[in-house]
Amino acid sequence: MLADSQIRVAESGISNPSDTRPMFEPVYPALLAAAFRVVPGLSDRNSHAMSAFLKELRVIAPFGVLCTLLSGLLLFLLGKRLFSARIGLTACSLYFVSNVVLADSLSGVALPLVTLLATASFFFSFLGVT
């Protein structure tokens, strides 16, 4: 028989109540699912060993790299608009050579998308104010 607290946890959809990891909204999985539908050759019917990595090689890693590149571009434009083109280029260069940024862009986690959305919201908010 399940305890009352276990039933409430099961109904809420939380698998482990002591889990403190942040929960991401479904934007990242939804975008990846849409990309999986668009990119040809990613069906689950492929049985060879390389098929397990096709989705990562053709969709997940390139999507992270694209988000990172767009974040760097927005960072450059923001630095150029706030200060000068030299400062924007310096900020963009420091962003791109950061080990954390490069590792996250290829890791398959949602951080490049979160960074892109945060940078874009800051950039376009700044454009709206000026």
C-alpha positions in Angstrom: 0.0 0.0 0.0 1.3 3.4 -0.9 1.6 6.1 1.7 -0.4 9.3 1.3 2.8 11.4 0.5 3.8 8.9 -2.2 0.4 9.2 -3.9 0.7 13.0 -3.9 4.2 12.8 -5.4 3.0 10.4 -8.0 0.1 12.6 -8.9 2.2 15.7 -9.2 4.5 14.0 -11.7 7.7 14.5 -9.7 9.6 11.3 -9.7 12.0 12.2 -6.8 10.9 14.9 -4.4 14.5 15.4 -3.1 15.6 16.1 -6.7 16.7 19.8 -6.7 17.7 20.1 -10.4 16.0 22.9 -12.3 13.1 21.8 -14.5 13.2 23.3 -18.0 10.1 24.3 -19.9 9.3 22.2 -23.0 10.8 24.7 -25.5 14.0 22.9 -26.0 12.6 19.4 -26.4 9.8 20.8 -28.7 12.4 22.4 -30.9 14.5 19.3 -31.1 11.4 17.2 -31.9 10.5 19.5 -34.7 14.1 19.3 -36.0 14.0 15.5 -35.8 10.9 15.5 -38.0 12.5 17.8 -40.6 16.0 16.2 -40.9 15.9 13.1 -43.1 17.3 9.7 -42.2 16.6 9.8 -38.4 14.1 7.1 -38.2 14.3 4.6 -35.4 14.3 1.7 -37.9 18.0 2.0 -38.5 19.6 -0.9 -36.7 23.3 -0.3 -37.2 25.4 0.9 -34.3 25.9 4.4 -35.7 22.2 5.2 -35.7 22.2 5.8 -32.0 24.4 8.8 -32.6 22.7 10.2 -35.7 20.3 12.4 -33.9 23.1 13.9 -31.8 25.4 14.4 -34.8 22.8 15.8 -37.2 20.5 17.8 -34.9 21.4 18.2 -31.2 25.0 19.3 -31.5 24.4 21.6 -34.6 21.5 23.2 -32.8 23.6 24.0 -29.8 26.4 25.4 -32.0 23.8 27.5 -33.8 22.4 28.9 -30.6 26.0 29.7 -29.4 26.8 31.5 -32.6 23.7 33.5 -32.5 24.4 34.4 -28.9 27.8 35.6 -29.8 26.4 37.7 -32.6 23.9 39.3 -30.3 26.7 39.9 -27.8 28.8 41.6 -30.4 25.9 43.8 -31.5 25.1 44.7 -28.0 28.7 45.6 -27.2 28.9 47.6 -30.4 25.7 49.5 -29.7 26.6 50.2 -26.0 30.3 51.0 -26.4 32.2 50.5 -29.7 32.8 47.8 -32.3 36.1 47.0 -30.7 34.5 46.3 -27.3 31.8 44.2 -29.0 34.4 42.2 -30.8 36.4 41.7 -27.6 33.3 40.6 -25.7 32.3 38.2 -28.5 35.9 36.8 -28.7 36.0 36.2 -25.0 32.7 34.5 -25.1 33.7 32.2 -27.9 37.0 31.1 -26.4 35.5 30.2 -23.1 35.8 26.5 -22.4 32.4 26.4 -20.7 30.6 27.9 -23.7 32.3 25.5 -26.1 31.6 22.5 -23.9 28.0 23.5 -23.4 27.4 24.1 -27.1 28.3 20.5 -27.9 26.9 18.8 -24.8 23.2 18.6 -25.8 21.9 20.4 -22.8 19.5 23.4 -23.1 22.0 26.0 -21.8 22.9 27.4 -25.3 19.2 28.0 -26.0 18.7 29.6 -22.6 21.7 31.8 -23.2 20.4 32.8 -26.6 16.9 33.6 -25.3 18.4 35.6 -22.4 20.8 37.5 -24.7 18.1 38.2 -27.2 15.7 39.4 -24.6 18.3 41.8 -23.2 19.3 43.0 -26.7 15.8 43.6 -27.9 14.8 45.2 -24.6 17.8 47.6 -25.0 16.7 48.4 -28.6 13.2 49.1 -27.4 14.4 51.5 -24.8 16.8 53.5 -27.0 
